[in-house]
């Protein structure tokens, strides 16, 4: 029997896309939806999602918790925890539209809050670390509750469905952001469920990911030594926490983080000059358990910019382009051309070569 496209599983599937204006000019979610929709056949309807930065200027100093609740009891339990530990400015349902293909939705809520000062004094934690531990607490201890995002002036919008339907469901054409990332999911090892859709986030970090990493077990064991709890059984969650550990907690420069995650081969290291060789060997030795092994292409979003990266031998596709103040990255060139007809520059980054775009006036991600 002749097999046609769509009749067989495509393990190299998943689509990622990102658009950024480096001067902070905000624009609607229309283009990112068009870009990810063009790659419809790379996903299978079991997950789609978006991250958006700059969408809550009126609450920009507060942490925006986007939440999924399976039932009212989970919502009540989380609200009790939040009220005990945070000052909540406002909370409410995230607006949605009816979309026939988006079904079985949980209770979808958001809260704008800041950690209570007495709790920070009591725990001797920074605000960010307090929020991180709160996210871990909710995700692991409250049955039926999941934190979709927890950053400032940003949010994640995801669901079970094709990404273009998810964008319509969340009314993303009505939001304006200076950075958008998107994902169309083709899950291989985990089921399609609302919490498992990409992006995965923590604080202002967000990750959309195409691939499957074989180093998940080693990565998770290392992360757990630093208090991270990978409760969602997906490699993308681990990648998000790796970036948080290395960039926020260990304060490593971005080039060192890229070296740890997408490390050069030892044969390449041996050909480096003596000074660089010593640095790279040290990173590979100290952070050997955080090497991300296997095929991947990822987009890391943050309030300060975008980093796009794929594995050292480029087993997953990644294309980038620029046009004026805009950066575009996607799994396919066609997804960029769909929303940027004549880019100033377009290229396919080499394996392990990061595409880095920072906001104007910012010197680190």
C-alpha positions, 0 to 999 in steps of 0.5 A: 500500500502506498503511504502518503504524508500524514499516514506515518509518524514523522519523528523529526516533526515539531515546529518552532518560530520566533519574531523579535523587535530589538527596539521594543516595538510591540506588534500583534500576534497575527504574524507569529500565528501565520508563521507557525501555521505555515508549518502545520504538517510538522505537528499533529494537533496534540500541542501548540503554544506561544510565549509573548513579552511586553504584553502586560505593561500596566503590571510590568513590575508584578509576576504574572502567573498563568495557571491551569486547574483541573477542578475548583478544588485545585484552584482553591488550594493554589489560591490559598497558597498564593494568598499566604505567600504573595500580595495579589494585585488582581486575578481573573480568567484569561480571555478565550474564544470558542474554537471547535478543535480546542476541547476539554480545556481546564480552568485557565486563570491568571494572577498578578502578584509579588512575594510578600515582604515578610516571606522574603525576610523569613526565607532570606530568598530573592524575589526570583528564587522565591517565585521559582520555589513557589512554582516547584511547590505548586507543580509538585504538591497541588494535584490538578494544578500547573503553572504555565508561566510566572514571569514579569510582563510576559505570558505563555498561552498553550493548549492541546491543538494545532498552534494556529487554533491555539492562537485563535483560542487565546485571542492573540491577535488582540495582544501586543508584544515585542517578542513572540515565540511559537511551537507546534507539537509532535509528541513522541514520548509523552501524551498530548496534554495542556501542561505538556504543550510548549513553551515551557517557562520559568520566570522570564525564560521560555523554551520552544523545542524541536527534538528529543534529548537522550541526556534527560536522565543525567540532566534531571539528576544534576538539576535536582541537586539544586532544588529543581523538580522536573515533575512533567516528564519532558525534556523541554522542562529540563532544558528550561531549568538548565538555562535558569541554573546557568544564567540566573543562579550561576551567572555564567556568560552566555557563550559559556552556557552555549558551550555547556549545552551544545559542547564542541567535540573533543577533537575540536577542542584539541585544535583550539588555542591554549587559552580557549582550550582550557576554558572549554575543557573546564566547562565540559568537565564541570557541567558535563551532566548538563550537556544536551545530547541528541537532536534539538533546535530550541528558541530561548526567549527572555525579556532581554532577547532571543537565543536560538540554538541547535545541536552540534551536528544539526539534526534539527533544522533552524533558519534565521533572518533579519529585516531592519530591527526585526529578527526571525527564527524558525524551523523552515525558511518558508515560515519566515518568508510568510511574514517577511517577504524580503529579509535583509539577510537570511541564513542557516546557522551551523550546528552549535552556533547560537543566534543571539539577538539582544534588546537595544541597550542590553548587554546580556540575555 
